[in-house]
Amino acid sequence: MNMTLRRRPRGTGEALKDFPTFGLVSAAVFAFLYIPLLFVVAYSFNSNRVVTVWKGFSLEWYADVLTNNDIQRALMNSLKVASVATALSVILALGLAIGLLRMARSGSTFAWALIGAPLIIPEIVFAIGTLAFFVQIQMPLGIGAITLAHTAFCIPFALLPIRARLRSVDLSVYEAAADLGANEWRIFRRITLPLLAPGIVAGALLAFIISLDDFIVSYFLAGPGGTTLPVYIFGMIRNAITPGVNALSSLLLLASILIVFISYVITRRKR
């Protein structure tokens, strides 16, 4: 019997979607992730105070959320922390991205491992360590402490798109600018910043949403007057789960989706 063995071309393989039960597993995963969110949004329009018993459609909980002074105060705290942490983390991430590019390969790998540690370290560990450090140096807890902590763990999130954009830039443009007599500051202002603008914007949006949504670090470091929106939502849940919690969570979810979508659109358009 003559059998012809056909060797698969190198570099090719079966598509992931061709594996058995891939579609079923994917559908189950997406259902597990997103169906609870649909319930949160749906029951935010429930007119009944008992969140699990549907009584009728109503927007009263959204009106209550938008006119609640405590919620507005917590939202302003979250926006202040996220804005400052985003600005600081993007500036530091930009400097780190340029510095890593100029380092030797072995040195940059080690430096990136240290900088990217917040991406893999459990957030509860980071929160406990940060709290212990601030207590040791006798730093008051509150908005300032939360802002510093958010800046620290937002740096790698801001660095990822900036570094990816920088690695795709042709370095010959810098050599050409230097040959034409441009100093480092002029090269940075006229070449580096415009070329990295999409990565900077994407990194800023990513850092902003990470800071805005953070609960664990904010909960550990929140002092008097330092309650952020996620911490306030947690306090609402401890008292009683009402459609007001769902309405506030839905608004926060909507803001997160919009920011992530804007970041995606900007990144896609500038490639």
Backbone as a ProteinNet text record, in pm:
[ID]
protein_1_A
[PRIMARY]
MNMTLRRRPRGTGEALKDFPTFGLVSAAVFAFLYIPLLFVVAYSFNSNRVVTVWKGFSLEWYADVLTNNDIQRALMNSLKVASVATALSVILALGLAIGLLRMARSGSTFAWALIGAPLIIPEIVFAIGTLAFFVQIQMPLGIGAITLAHTAFCIPFALLPIRARLRSVDLSVYEAAADLGANEWRIFRRITLPLLAPGIVAGALLAFIISLDDFIVSYFLAGPGGTTLPVYIFGMIRNAITPGVNALSSLLLLASILIVFISYVITRRKR
[TERTIARY]
85.7	0	89.1	65.9	144.1	68.7	134.9	73.8	161.1	100.5	173.4	152.5	260.8	253.8	276.2	182.7	193.3	237.8	356	408.8	343.4	301.9	241.9	349.4	323.4	423	461.9	593	643.8	580.8	549.1	491.4	340.6	278.8	133.6	80.1	-40.9	-102.6	-252.3	-319.6	-463.2	-509.2	-611.7	-669.5	-733.8	-727.9	-781.4	-929.9	-1000.1	-1143.9	-1178.9	-1081.7	-1107.4	-1099.6	-1053.9	-1045.7	-1185.9	-1204.5	-1336.7	-1382.4	-1509.4	-1577.9	-1529.2	-1447.3	-1398.3	-1514	-1610.6	-1724.4	-1807.7	-1828.7	-1907.9	-1839.1	-1708.6	-1633.2	-1630	-1609.9	-1606.5	-1739.5	-1849.7	-1982.2	-2004.9	-1960.7	-1977.7	-1897.2	-1774.9	-1690.4	-1751.6	-1794.7	-1854.2	-1983.2	-2062.5	-2185.9	-2154.9	-2054.1	-2015.9	-1967.7	-1899.4	-1843.5	-1946.4	-2036.5	-2118.6	-2264.8	-2317.7	-2457.2	-2478.1	-2388.5	-2407	-2410.4	-2330.9	-2332.1	-2465.6	-2523.7	-2655	-2761.5	-2752.2	-2845.9	-2829.3	-2704.8	-2680.6	-2745.8	-2726.6	-2783.6	-2935.9	-2988.5	-3133.6	-3203.9	-3151.7	-3217.9	-3190	-3105.9	-3089.6	-3212.2	-3300	-3423.7	-3544.5	-3520.4	-3629.2	-3686.6	-3816.4	-3879.6	-3892.2	-3873.9	-3883.9	-3753.3	-3762.9	-3642.7	-3567.9	-3638.3	-3575.1	-3522	-3390.9	-3329.8	-3363.7	-3389.2	-3410.8	-3555.8	-3645.6	-3787.5	-3828.8	-3856.8	-3891.6	-4034.6	-4050.7	-4182.4	-4226.1	-4132.9	-4166.7	-4048.7	-4059.5	-3950.4	-3952.3	-3831.8	-3821.9	-3680.5	-3670.6	-3540.8	-3509.2	-3589.5	-3572.7	-3437.7	-3381	-3253	-3140	-3148.9	-3047.6	-3059.7	-3181.4	-3201.2	-3146.2	-3166.6	-3115.6	-2963.7	-2903.9	-2757	-2699	-2760.7	-2707.3	-2727.3	-2815	-2839.6	-2789	-2723	-2673.1	-2539.1	-2532	-2410.4	-2292.9	-2319.9	-2212.1	-2151.1	-2236.4	-2186.7	-2105.7	-2153.5	-2080.3	-1944.1	-1939.8	-1812.5	-1715.9	-1766.1	-1682.3	-1635.4	-1724.1	-1686.8	-1577.2	-1589.2	-1486.2	-1352.3	-1354.6	-1229.8	-1168.3	-1250.4	-1199.5	-1142.4	-1209.9	-1162.3	-1032.2	-1021.7	-897.5	-781.2	-802.5	-696.8	-657.5	-757.4	-729.4	-657.6	-696.9	-635.7	-488.6	-460.9	-322.7	-237.7	-290.6	-215.6	-187.7	-282.5	-262.1	-152.5	-158.5	-56.4	83.1	97.2	228.7	277.3	188.2	230	267.1	198.5	232.1	367.2	393.9	523.2	636.3	618.3	721.1	734.5	622.2	626	695.7	674.5	740.8	891.4	935.9	1079	1136.4	1062.7	1109.6	1117.8	1020.6	1021.7	1144.3	1176.4	1294.4	1421.3	1423.7	1541	1564.1	1457.5	1471.2	1522	1484.3	1529	1679.6	1735.9	1878.4	1963.6	1900.6	1975.2	2016.7	2116.6	2155.2	2041.3	2040.7	1929.3	1909.2	2018.2	2006	1956.9	2009.6	1967.6	1823.2	1777.8	1639.4	1542.5	1582.2	1496.2	1476.3	1585.3	1576	1494.8	1517.6	1444.6	1295.5	1261.9	1121.4	1054.3	1128.5	1073.4	1038.4	1121	1092.4	975.5	976.7	871.5	735.9	735.4	609.7	560.8	627.6	587.4	442.5	389.1	248.3	149.3	192.1	102.5	79.3	173.6	163.3	149.8	189	175.4	27.7	-25.5	-164.5	-187.5	-298	-322.9	-335.8	-386.7	-399.9	-262.4	-163.8	-27.4	30.2	6.9	53.5	-11	-141.4	-212.6	-160	-138.8	-88.3	52.9	137.4	273.7	277.9	192.9	188.7	139.4	36.5	-15.2	92.1	163.8	269.3	379.5	413.4	517.8	474.2	351.5	302.8	292.2	251.1	245.2	385.1	482.7	620.3	679.2	648.1	702.3	608.4	500.9	404.7	338.8	303.9	231.9	82.2	11.3	-133.6	-206.4	-302.5	-382.9	-488.4	-531.1	-629.3	-602.1	-646.2	-635.1	-489.7	-401.9	-261.3	-197.8	-223.3	-167.3	-222.7	-352.5	-413.9	-354.8	-333.2	-278.8	-138.7	-53.9	81.6	78.7	-6.9	-16	-68.9	-170.4	-224.6	-120.7	-43.2	62.5	160.3	195.7	293.5	242.3	118.1	73.5	14.3	-4.5	-51.4	63.9	186.5	301.1	314.1	314.4	328.5	213.4	91.9	-21.7	-5.8	46.7	73.2	193.3	287.7	411.3	388.6	296.4	275.8	248.5	146.6	123.2	231.7	291.9	397.9	519.9	556.5	672	646.1	524.7	490.5	499.6	453.3	460.9	605.3	685.3	824.4	904.4	875.5	948.5	915.8	802.8	766.4	820.3	880.9	933.8	1068.5	1089.3	1216.7	1319.1	1423.3	1522	1605.7	1599.2	1678.8	1633.7	1507.5	1460.5	1534.3	1571.1	1647.6	1789.9	1848.1	1982.8	1984.1	1880.3	1872.4	1857.2	1774.3	1756.1	1884.4	1958.2	2085.1	2187	2189.9	2282.1	2252.4	2124.7	2086	2105.2	2158.6	2193.8	2092.3	1987.8	1887.2	1941.4	1919.5	1961.8	1857.9	1887	1799.8	1661.5	1655.1	1525.4	1440.7	1502.5	1428.1	1381.5	1466.6	1428.1	1310.3	1317	1209.3	1077.5	1084.5	962.9	905.1	991	944	926.3	992.2	986.1	927.9	988	946.6	801.4	764.6	628.1	522.3	537.7	435.4	425.5	539.9	536.2	474.1	495.7	445	307.6	251.1	123.4	13.1	-5.4	-111.2	-86.7	38	69.4	51.3	86.2	70.4	-77.2	-160.4	-304.1	-364.5	-327.9	-380.4	-334.8	-208.8	-158.9	-226.8	-253	-320.1	-462.4	-534.5	-671.3	-674.2	-578.1	-571.9	-540.2	-443.1	-408.3	-525.6	-597.4	-709.7	-818.9	-853.7	-961.5	-918.2	-790.2	-740.4	-750.1	-712.2	-719	-863.3	-947.8	-1087.2	-1161.7	-1128.9	-1199.5	-1139	-1024.2	-955.5	-1033.5	-1040.2	-1105.9	-1011	-932.7	-856.1	-756	-672.2	-573.1	-641.7	-746.6	-818.4	-881.8	-932.6	-997.4	-896.9	-776.2	-675.1	-620.2	-613.6	-546.8	-642	-772.3	-870.1	-873.6	-844.9	-854.8	-977.7	-983.7	-1097	-1108.8	-1225.8	-1248.4	-1185.6	-1132.5	-1064.5	-1142.7	-1272.5	-1355.1	-1369.1	-1328.8	-1345.3	-1475.4	-1511.4	-1638.8	-1648.4	-1547.8	-1558.7	-1572	-1501.2	-1512.5	-1652.6	-1708.7	-1845	-1946.7	-1928.6	-2018.4	-2010.9	-1890.8	-1874.9	-1950.9	-1945.5	-2019.4	-2169.6	-2218.8	-2361	-2401.8	-2316.3	-2347.8	-2351.6	-2266.6	-2263	-2391.3	-2452.8	-2577.8	-2695.9	-2716.3	-2825.7	-2807.2	-2836.7	-2825.3	-2957.8	-2956.8	-3075.7	-3047.2	-3148.9	-3124.6	-3034.6	-3023.3	-2930.8	-2787.1	-2750.6	-2617.4	-2599.4	-2701.4	-2695.1	-2683.1	-2757.3	-2752.2	-2613.3	-2556.8	-2422.6	-2318.8	-2331.7	-2239.8	-2253.9	-2375.7	-2398.7	-2334	-2342.6	-2279.5	-2127.4	-2072.9	-1928.2	-1885.9	-1967.3	-1939	-1943.5	-2040.9	-2051.6	-1929.8	-1885.4	-1767	-1643.7	-1629.7	-1515.4	-1517.2	-1633.7	-1645.9	-1613	-1661.6	-1634.9	-1486.3	-1419.8	-1277.6	-1195.5	-1227.1	-1155.2	-1180.9	-1303.9	-1336.6	-1261.4	-1255.1	-1181.4	-1034.3	-977.7	-837.7	-815.5	-908.2	-896	-903.5	-997.5	-1013.8	-889.3	-836.4	-717.7	-598.9	-581.8	-470	-482.9	-604.1	-625.1	-602.3	-647.3	-637.2	-493.3	-410.3	-274.5	-170.6	-214.4	-115.4	-62.1
-118.8	0	123.4	209	331.8	444	497.8	608.6	731.7	839.5	964.6	1050.9	1079.9	1164.3	1308.4	1390.7	1533.6	1610.1	1666.4	1742.4	1880.2	1916.9	2049.2	2154.8	2259.2	2365.4	2424.5	2451.6	2509.5	2645.8	2669.6	2799	2802.4	2688.9	2686.6	2589.6	2605.1	2516.1	2529.5	2446.7	2452.1	2579.5	2639.5	2757.3	2718	2807.8	2777.8	2744.9	2811.8	2789.3	2652.8	2582.8	2450.5	2339.6	2370.4	2268	2228.3	2101.2	2056	2132	2163	2230.6	2373.2	2426.1	2562.8	2662.3	2647.6	2739.3	2729.4	2606	2586.8	2646.1	2619.5	2673	2825.4	2881.8	3027.9	3089.5	3027.8	3079.5	3072.5	2963	2949.3	3054.3	3080.3	3180.1	3319.6	3355.7	3487.7	3501.8	3394.6	3399.5	3419.5	3348.6	3360.7	3501.8	3565.6	3697.9	3808.7	3799	3914.6	3905.2	3786.9	3778.1	3847	3829.8	3905.4	4056.5	4105.8	4249.6	4292.9	4208.5	4239.9	4247.3	4157.6	4162	4289.6	4331.3	4455.3	4573.7	4582.4	4693.8	4685	4565.7	4550.2	4588.3	4541.2	4567.7	4708.3	4784.3	4924.8	5007.1	4951.3	5019.8	4966.8	4888.8	4830.9	4935.4	4949.5	5047.5	4996.6	4866.5	4808.7	4829.6	4857.1	4877.3	4747	4635.6	4504.7	4470	4461.5	4456.4	4328.6	4219.1	4090.4	4065.8	4156.3	4140.5	4251	4212.5	4312.4	4361	4493.3	4551.8	4634.2	4702.1	4785	4870.6	4931.3	5013.2	5151.3	5197.7	5330	5383.6	5517.2	5585.4	5657.7	5631.3	5705.7	5680.9	5561.8	5532	5608.4	5627.6	5709.2	5854.9	5903	6040.6	6055.1	5952.1	5957	5957.6	5877.9	5871.6	6005.1	6065.1	6188.6	6310	6299.2	6412.1	6386.1	6273.1	6237.8	6308.6	6390.6	6467.5	6378.3	6271.7	6181.2	6111.1	6071.6	6006.2	6104.8	6227	6328.2	6357	6357.7	6381.3	6265.2	6142.6	6026.4	6024.1	6063.9	6068.7	6171.2	6288.2	6390.4	6342.2	6270.3	6214.3	6117.1	6031	5934.3	6003.9	6108.4	6180.1	6254.4	6313.7	6382.6	6284.5	6172.4	6072.1	6017.6	5981.8	5923.4	6021.8	6149.1	6250	6271.7	6291.6	6315.5	6190.3	6074.6	5949.3	5921.5	5952.1	5931	6020.9	6149.4	6243.1	6202	6169.5	6132.1	5999.5	5901.9	5770.9	5778.1	5859.9	5872.6	5940.4	6046.2	6114.5	6019.1	5945	5849.5	5735.6	5687.7	5578.6	5621.5	5745.5	5795.6	5799.1	5850.7	5851.4	5711.5	5619.9	5481.7	5414.6	5440	5378.5	5421.5	5550.2	5600.4	5547.4	5543.1	5490.6	5343.1	5263	5120.1	5096.7	5185.8	5170.9	5189.5	5274.2	5303.8	5209.1	5129.3	5035.7	4912.6	4842.7	4715.1	4616	4514.2	4421	4351.8	4304.8	4235.3	4329.8	4451.7	4548.9	4589.5	4608.5	4648.5	4537.8	4412.9	4300.6	4296.5	4314.6	4314.6	4434.3	4551	4671.4	4656.9	4600	4580.6	4482.8	4382.4	4286.7	4356.6	4450.5	4524.6	4621.3	4691.5	4790.5	4722.3	4607.4	4537.7	4451	4456.1	4372.3	4393.4	4518.5	4535.1	4461.9	4422.7	4350.3	4207.3	4150.5	4010.1	3993.1	4093.2	4084.5	4099.1	4010.7	4026.5	4164.8	4225.6	4362.5	4373.3	4268.1	4271	4277.7	4211.3	4216.2	4356.6	4414.5	4550.7	4648.9	4631.7	4722.2	4712.1	4589.7	4570.9	4627.3	4600.9	4652.5	4804.1	4863.7	5009.7	5070	5008.4	5057.7	5049.8	4937.5	4922.4	5025.9	5053.6	5152.2	5292.4	5329.8	5462.9	5479.8	5374.4	5380.8	5396.3	5326.3	5331.7	5471.4	5539.3	5672.8	5781.1	5736.3	5825.7	5921.7	5868.7	5948.6	5936.5	6047.1	6041.1	5969.4	5888.2	5819.9	5915.3	5891.3	5977.3	5991.6	6102.1	6124.6	6124.4	6187.7	6192.7	6055.4	5974.6	5839.5	5753.5	5765	5687.9	5729.3	5858.9	5907.7	5853.1	5854	5800.5	5651.4	5576.8	5432.9	5404.6	5478.7	5459.6	5493.7	5596.6	5631.5	5516.6	5453.5	5344.3	5226.9	5182.5	5063.2	5094	5222.8	5258.5	5273	5286.6	5305.6	5193.6	5065.4	4961.2	4958.4	4993	4996.1	5107.9	5222.5	5331.6	5300.9	5224.9	5195.8	5098.2	5005.9	4902.3	4959.7	5045.1	5099	5195.6	5270.6	5363.2	5285.9	5181	5100.4	5028.4	4978	4910.7	5007.4	5130.1	5230.9	5269.3	5284.4	5323.8	5217.8	5091	4983.1	4973.1	5030.8	5026.8	5146	5242.2	5362	5331.6	5381.8	5366	5460.1	5402.6	5483.6	5570.9	5545.9	5626.8	5772.3	5798.5	5937.6	6018.1	5953.7	6022.8	6051.4	5955.2	5975.6	6086.6	6090.9	6196.7	6332.9	6342	6469.9	6514.7	6419.6	6454.3	6499.9	6435.6	6476	6616.4	6656.4	6789.7	6896.7	6856.8	6953.4	6972.6	6889.8	6904.5	6850.1	6924.7	6875.7	6777.5	6718.2	6614.7	6668	6788.8	6844.7	6870.4	6919.9	6946.5	6815.4	6713	6581.6	6525.7	6540.8	6489.6	6562.7	6695.4	6774.9	6763.5	6758.4	6760.7	6622.1	6520.7	6387.2	6283.8	6274.2	6168.2	6182.7	6299.5	6318	6297	6356	6329.8	6182.6	6113.4	5973.3	5885.5	5922.1	5841.6	5886.9	5989.2	6043.5	5937.8	5849.7	5747	5656.4	5614.8	5530.8	5605.3	5733.3	5813	5827.6	5857.4	5872.4	5740.1	5630.9	5499.7	5462.4	5489.2	5460.2	5544.6	5671.8	5759.5	5712.2	5674.9	5626.8	5496.9	5408.4	5282	5305.2	5392	5422.4	5489.5	5576.1	5647.1	5550.3	5455.3	5363.2	5264.4	5225.8	5137.2	5206.6	5333	5408.1	5433.8	5468.6	5500.8	5379.9	5261	5139.2	5072	5117.1	5044.4	5051.8	4937.5	4931.5	4891.7	4785	4725.9	4825.7	4884.5	4981.3	5102.3	5150.4	5267.2	5237.3	5116.6	5078.7	5076.2	5025.2	5015.9	5153.1	5244.3	5372	5488.6	5462.2	5570.6	5616.9	5743.6	5803	5891.7	5979.2	6072.2	6159.2	6158.2	6237.7	6180.1	6057.5	5997.7	5886.4	5885	5779.4	5800.5	5700.4	5705.2	5635.7	5643.5	5588.5	5437.2	5356.4	5212.5	5181.3	5255.3	5233.1	5270.3	5376	5416	5310.1	5252.8	5146.3	5026.4	4993.4	4882.4	4910.4	5035.4	5072.3	5060.1	5092.9	5077.9	4930.9	4843.5	4700.7	4643.2	4691.5	4639.7	4673.1	4785.5	4822.3	4744.4	4757.3	4685.6	4701.7	4594.9	4600.4	4649.7	4770	4829.5	4858.3	4887.2	4925	5046.9	5127	5240	5195	5084.1	5026.6	4984	4921.3	4878.6	4997.4	5104.6	5223.5	5285.7	5299.4	5356.9	5266.8	5136.1	5041.6	5045.7	5063	5070	5193.3	5305.7	5428.2	5414.1	5350.6	5328	5231.5	5129.8	5035.2	5105.1	5191.8	5266.2	5354.8	5422.8	5508	5425.5	5308.2	5222	5175.8	5135.9	5088.5	5199.7	5319.5	5432.2	5465.1	5464.8	5497.6	5391.2	5264.7	5155.9	5161.1	5191.6	5200.3	5314.6	5429.8	5543.1	5507.9	5441.9	5399.5	5305.1	5212.5	5116.4	5186.9	5281.3	5352.6	5434.7	5504.8	5587.3	5500.9	5387.3	5298	5242.6	5204.8	5147.4	5250.4	5373	5476.8	5521	5514.8	5568.2	5463.5	5339.7	5236.7	5260.3
0	0	0	-95.1	-103.7	-31.3	62.2	137.3	122.1	87.5	71.5	193.8	260.5	379	337.3	370.4	335.6	459	451.4	563.1	566.9	686.5	702.3	686.7	607.6	590.6	724.7	736.7	860.1	885.3	1011.6	1048	1038.9	996	988	1091.2	1129	1226.6	1221.1	1295.5	1298.4	1367.7	1309.1	1371.7	1503.8	1599.6	1731.9	1725.3	1635.2	1626	1570.1	1510.1	1454.1	1557.8	1680	1782.8	1828	1861.9	1907.4	2032.4	2037.3	2149.1	2173.3	2079.3	2100.6	2108.2	2016.3	2015.2	2141.2	2189	2309.9	2432	2444.4	2558	2553.3	2434.1	2420.6	2461.8	2415.3	2450.6	2601.3	2664.4	2809.3	2884.5	2839.2	2905.5	2893.3	2771.9	2753.2	2832.8	2839.4	2917.7	3065.8	3116.2	3256.5	3288.5	3192.6	3217.3	3204.8	3106.3	3071.1	3113.2	3135.5	3179.2	3314.4	3413.7	3539.1	3518.1	3422.6	3395.8	3337	3253.5	3196.4	3305.7	3404.2	3515.6	3597.4	3617.2	3691.8	3621.8	3490	3414.5	3411.7	3388.2	3378.3	3507.6	3621.3	3749.2	3801.5	3732.4	3771.6	3734.9	3648.4	3608.8	3686	3789.9	3868.5	3964.3	3964.2	4054.2	4196.4	4216.1	4349.4	4425.2	4553.2	4633.6	4654.2	4651	4659.1	4520.7	4509.1	4377	4301.5	4371.8	4304.8	4266.3	4302.4	4270	4174.1	4050.6	3949.3	3970	3975	3994.3	3874.7	3812.6	3698.3	3657.4	3539.5	3485.7	3549.7	3587.3	3649.6	3633.9	3624.9	3619.7	3750.4	3853.7	3978.1	4043	4026.1	4089.9	4023.9	3892.4	3823.8	3867.3	3883.5	3932.3	4073.6	4155.5	4292.7	4295.1	4208.8	4202.1	4157.4	4056.2	3998.9	4089	4189	4279.2	4420.5	4443.2	4575.5	4600.1	4703.9	4733	4771.1	4845.2	4885.6	4764.5	4671.9	4550	4467.3	4455.9	4379.9	4442.9	4575.6	4644.3	4619.4	4626	4600	4454.2	4363.2	4221.6	4197.3	4260.4	4244.1	4298.1	4410.5	4464	4364.9	4304.5	4207.4	4084.7	4037.8	3920.2	3949.7	4068.8	4106.7	4112.8	4180.5	4193.4	4056.2	3974.6	3843.6	3751.8	3756.9	3669.3	3704.9	3833.8	3876.5	3855.7	3894.1	3877.4	3730.7	3643.4	3499.5	3446.8	3482.3	3433.6	3480	3608.1	3660.5	3601.3	3591.6	3540.7	3393.6	3314.9	3172.5	3155.3	3232.6	3224.3	3260.6	3369.4	3410.4	3309.6	3256.9	3159.7	3031.5	2989.8	2869.2	2888.1	3003.8	3031.4	3041.2	3101.8	3113.1	2976.7	2890.5	2757.6	2678.2	2683.9	2612.6	2677.5	2810.9	2880.1	2852.7	2849.5	2820.7	2679.4	2586.5	2448.4	2437	2522.8	2515.5	2599.1	2682.5	2765.9	2687	2740.7	2682	2697.6	2612.3	2610.4	2745.3	2805.1	2933.4	3042.1	3042.7	3142.4	3126.4	3001.6	2978.3	3016.5	2995.1	3033.2	3184.1	3258.5	3404.4	3453.8	3393.2	3433.8	3405.2	3290.1	3255.9	3352.5	3395.9	3492.7	3623.8	3665.6	3788.6	3770.1	3656.6	3632.3	3615.3	3549.2	3522.6	3636	3750.9	3864.5	3906.3	3907.9	3946.9	3857.4	3738.5	3648.4	3695.8	3769.9	3810.4	3961.7	4038	4184.1	4221.2	4306.1	4349.8	4410.2	4374.5	4417.5	4569	4632.5	4778.1	4843.7	4783.3	4836.2	4819.6	4702	4676.4	4774.4	4800.8	4890.3	5032.8	5080.5	5217.3	5230.7	5130.5	5134	5131.6	5047.6	5039.8	5169.8	5229	5357.2	5466	5471.7	5572.4	5551.9	5426.2	5396.8	5437.6	5405.7	5441.1	5592.6	5661.1	5807.4	5865.5	5805.2	5853.3	5839.3	5729.7	5708.1	5763.2	5829.9	5894.6	5796.1	5680.3	5581	5604.9	5613.3	5637.6	5524	5560.7	5460.2	5406.7	5283.6	5220.8	5072.1	5015.8	4871.8	4825.3	4902.6	4863.2	4858	4959.8	4963.5	4850.3	4826	4717.3	4583.3	4564	4437.2	4411.8	4514.5	4498.4	4466.1	4536	4511.4	4370.5	4328.5	4194	4087.4	4111.8	4016.6	4000.8	4111.1	4106.8	4025.9	4050.8	3978.8	3841.6	3808.6	3673.9	3574.1	3624.6	3534.8	3431.9	3471.4	3367.9	3269.3	3312.7	3220.3	3118.2	3160.9	3067	2978.3	3032.7	2959.5	2844.3	2858.8	2757.4	2618.4	2597.6	2462.9	2417.4	2511.4	2471.7	2422.1	2494	2454.7	2322.8	2305	2179.4	2061.1	2081.1	1975	1946	2050	2033.1	1958.8	1984.7	1919.1	1771.2	1728.9	1587.3	1509.4	1579.5	1513.9	1451	1331.1	1262.5	1326.8	1385.4	1457.4	1364.4	1233.9	1140.8	1139	1177.4	1177.8	1283.2	1394.1	1497.8	1450.4	1381.4	1328.8	1225.3	1141.8	1040.6	1106	1209.5	1278.8	1346.5	1406.7	1470.4	1367.6	1250.9	1144.6	1094	1103.1	1057.5	1165	1279.8	1382.6	1492.9	1498.7	1603.7	1736.1	1843.9	1974.9	2029.3	2145.5	2199.5	2234.8	2291.4	2325.9	2201.6	2094.7	1971.3	1907.8	1913.5	1860.5	1939.6	2071.1	2155.4	2126.3	2112.9	2095.4	1955.3	1852.8	1715.2	1653.6	1709.9	1648.9	1744.7	1864.4	1956	1998.8	2047	2096.1	1987.7	1866.1	1763	1724.6	1717.1	1678.9	1788.1	1912.7	2023.2	2071.4	2008.8	2055.3	2067.1	1967.4	1983.7	2103.7	2123.6	2238.7	2369.8	2372.7	2495	2530.4	2430.5	2455.2	2501.7	2432.8	2472	2612.6	2645.3	2779.2	2885.1	2852.2	2947.9	2975.5	2870.7	2889.4	2968.4	2940.1	3012.4	3159.6	3187.8	3326.4	3398.1	3328.2	3389.5	3432.4	3345.4	3378.3	3485.3	3486.5	3591.6	3727.3	3732	3856.4	3898.1	3803	3833.7	3890	3839.9	3881.1	4004.2	4050	4156.5	4288	4355.7	4485	4597.5	4577.2	4686.8	4744.4	4658.8	4708	4769.6	4704.1	4756.1	4891	4907.9	5033.9	5149.3	5122.2	5226.1	5264.1	5168	5191.2	5213.4	5204.9	5221.1	5366.2	5386.1	5518.6	5525.8	5624.5	5634	5508.9	5448.5	5328.4	5203.9	5212.1	5096.7	5031.7	5048.8	4990.6	4840.7	4763.3	4618.3	4580.2	4453	4409.8	4430.3	4392.5	4419.9	4568.9	4653.5	4797.6	4845.9	4790.8	4828.3	4786.9	4667.6	4621.9	4715.3	4761	4854.7	4985	5030	5149.5	5130.4	5011.1	4981.8	4985.4	4932.7	4930.2	5070.9	5159.7	5297.6	5371.7	5338.6	5405.1	5347.8	5217.9	5150.7	5000.6	4928.2	4783	4726.9	4672.8	4612.3	4465.6	4386.2	4246.4	4232.1	4339.8	4334.1	4316.4	4380.1	4361.3	4216.1	4161.2	4021.4	3926.9	3955.5	3869.4	3871.6	3990.4	4002.7	3935.7	3954.6	3891	3739.4	3689.5	3544.8	3484.4	3554.8	3506.1	3504	3607.3	3611.2	3502	3476.2	3367.6	3232.6	3212.5	3087.2	3065.1	3170	3158.6	3122.5	3182	3154.1	3009	2961	2822.9	2724.5	2751	2660.8	2654.7	2768.8	2771.8	2699.4	2724.9	2657.1	2506.3	2465.5	2323.1	2256.7	2322.9	2268	2252.3	2352.1	2344	2227.5	2206.6	2096	1960.7	1947.2	1820.5	1789.2	1888.9	1865.8	1825.3	1891.4	1859.7	1719.4	1679.3	1546.6	1436.2	1459.5	1354.8	1332.9	1434.9	1425.1	1387.4	1362.6	1327.3	1186.6
[MASK]
+++++++++++++++++++++++++++++++++++++++++++++++++++++++++++++++++++++++++++++++++++++++++++++++++++++++++++++++++++++++++++++++++++++++++++++++++++++++++++++++++++++++++++++++++++++++++++++++++++++++++++++++++++++++++++++++++++++++++++++++++++++++++++++++++++++++++++++++

